[in-house]
Amino acid sequence: MTTENYIVYLLLVITITLTPGPAILFIMSNSMLHGLKKTFYIASANILGLFFLGILAVSGLGIIIHTSEFVFDIIKYVGAIYLIYLGVKLIKQQNTGFNNPNEYENHKIIKTKKLFFQAFTVAISNPKAIVFLTALLPQFIDTKEPLMFQFSILIFTLMFFSFIFLMMFAVVANRAKKWLNNPKKTAIVYKTSGGLFIGFGVLLGVSSYE
């Protein structure tokens, strides 16, 4: 892999990780509702999901998903249903404000393991990500050089920038937490986030194999 190829890949990774999607929405909404500390686990779960997808992409499973419309559709619909489920759950969330310390603590009472699992599931729920990585990674790998070393560089670059930008979005969202000083404003966050998750789920569900 040449330096020029890596620079092109780096620019592509930065563009991808800065593009709004379910992972960014998930970490921003939870940063406002549950605090900045918990977003570290969300970002960690996301990059673990990316690593998992990277492994699939360079394995036989990635090729199967890339070539089998049936397998692609199964993963697609499962992912779509899960995103819609998260959206409905957010919309139904109790709308308490943050002006009362006790109410704020209630928002923070959510198990880290649960957030980690949800974030990991969001990260791996889109089969197009596997197809994308399956098509993308080989373009930057030189078959004459050690494959594992090159794969490690590419996937860890993606994981690094994803983590950095996710935490950046989390900090920005957390600073807007003061805006959530009454139940009505909190309800806006819940309903907007829930609606966007449902929208992402619908878009994923109707997305084509090609």
N, C-alpha and C positions, 0 to 999 in steps of 0.2 A: 504494500500500500504506500503510494507516494505521498509526500507532504501536500501536494496540490489536491489530491483526492480527499485527504483528511480534512483540509480546509473547507472544501465543498460540503463534505458530510457534516462538519461542525456548523456551518451556516444553516444547513437543512435542519439539523437537530434543534438549533436555537429557534428557528421559525416554528417548528412543530410543537415544541414545549411551551411556547408563548401563545399558541393559538387556543382560545377558550374552548373548553370541552367539559365533559362530566367530571373529570378529576379536579380541575380548577374550581368548578362550581361546588363540588363536594367539600373541598378544603376551605373555601371562603365562607360558606354557610356555617360550617362547624366551627371555624375560628371565631365567628361572631357569637355563636350560640353556646359554645362549650369552652372557649378560652384558647389561647395561643399554644399552651403546653401540649395539649392533646393533638395539635396539628402535626407535631413532629412524628407521631406514630402513623398518622394518615399519610404523610409524605413518604415515610419509610415503607409502608405497605404498598404504595403506588410503585416505587422503584423496584420492590421485590416482584410485583406483578409484571413490570417491564422485563425484568431478568427472566422470569418464567416464560413470557412470550418470546423473548429472544432465543431461549433454549428450544422452544417449540418450532420457531422459525427456521433454525438450522438443522432440525431433526426431520425424520420422516413424517412426523405428525403435521409439521408446517406444510409439507408438500401435499399431504392428503387433504388438508383443509383448503389449500390453494386450488386443488384440482377437483374436489368433490363438492358439488352444489348441495347435496343432501347433508353432509357433515357441516358445511358452512351455515346452512339454514337452521340446523338444530342449535348451534352455538349462538347464532344471531337472535333467534326467538327467545332463548333462555336469557340472554343478555338484555334484550328489550323488555321482557317481563320484569326482570329484576330492577331495572332503572325506573320503570313505571311504578313498581311497588315502593321504591324509595320516595318517589314523588308524592304518591298518595299518602304515605306515612308522614311526610313533612307537612302536607296540607292539613292533615287531621291533628297535628301536634297541638298541645294545649298552648294557647296564646297568652302567656304571662310576660309582663315587662321586666326590665332589669333595674327598675328604680328601687325595688325592694331587695335588700341583700339576701333574704331567705329565698325569694323567687329566683334570684340569680344563681344561687347554689343549686336549686332544683334543676336548672338547665345544665349545670356542670356534672350532675350525677348521671353519668353514662359510662359504662365500662369501656376502658381503653381497648380491650380485646374485641369488643363489638365494633368499635370504630375501625380498628385495624382490619377486621374481616370484611367490613363493608367497603373500605377503601380498596382492599386487594381485589374484591369481586368486581368493583367498578373498573379497575385497571384491566382486568382480563376478560371483561364481558363483551368486548367488541371483536368479532372475528376478523374484521377488516384490518385491525392492528396487526394480527398475525400474518395476514396476506401481505400487508404493507411491508413488514419487516422481512418476510420471506423474499419479496421482490427487491427490497432496498439493500439489505446487507451484502448480498453477493456482488453488487455493483462496485463495492469499495474493497473487496477482498482480492488480493493477488494470490492465485493458486500456487505460485512458485515459492511463496513464503509460508512460514508456519501459520496454519489456519486458526488454531486456538488462540494464539497471541493476538492476531488481528481481530478476531471476534471479541475478545476481552476488551480491547481498546474501544471498539465501536459501541458495544453494549454498555460499558461503564461510562462512556462519554454521554450517552443518552440518559443513563440513570443519574449522573451527576447534575446535568443541567435541568432535568426534570425536578429533582429534589430542590435545587436552588430556587427555581422559579415558582414552584409550588409554595415554598416557605415565604417567598416574597409576596405572593398574592395573599397568603395567610396573614402576614403582618399588616398589609394594607386593609384587609377586611376587619382585622381585630381593632384597628384604630378607629374604625367607623362604629365600633360597639356602643360608644356613648350616644349615638343616634337612637339606639334601641332603648329608650327610657320610658316607654309605655307600651301596653299590650297591643295597641293598634299598629305601632311601627314594627313590633316583633311579628305580628300577623302578616305584615307585608313581606317580610323576609321569608317566613315559612311558605306562604302561598306562592311567591315569586320563584323561590328555589324549587318548590315542589312542581310548579308548572313547567319549569325549564327541564327538570329531570324527566317528567312525562313526555315533554317534547323530544328530548334526546332519545328516549325509549321508542317513541313512535317512528322517528326518523331512522333509527337502527332497524326497527321491525320491517319497514317498507323499503329499505335499501336493497339494491340489486346485487346479484352475485358478481357481475362483471365489474 
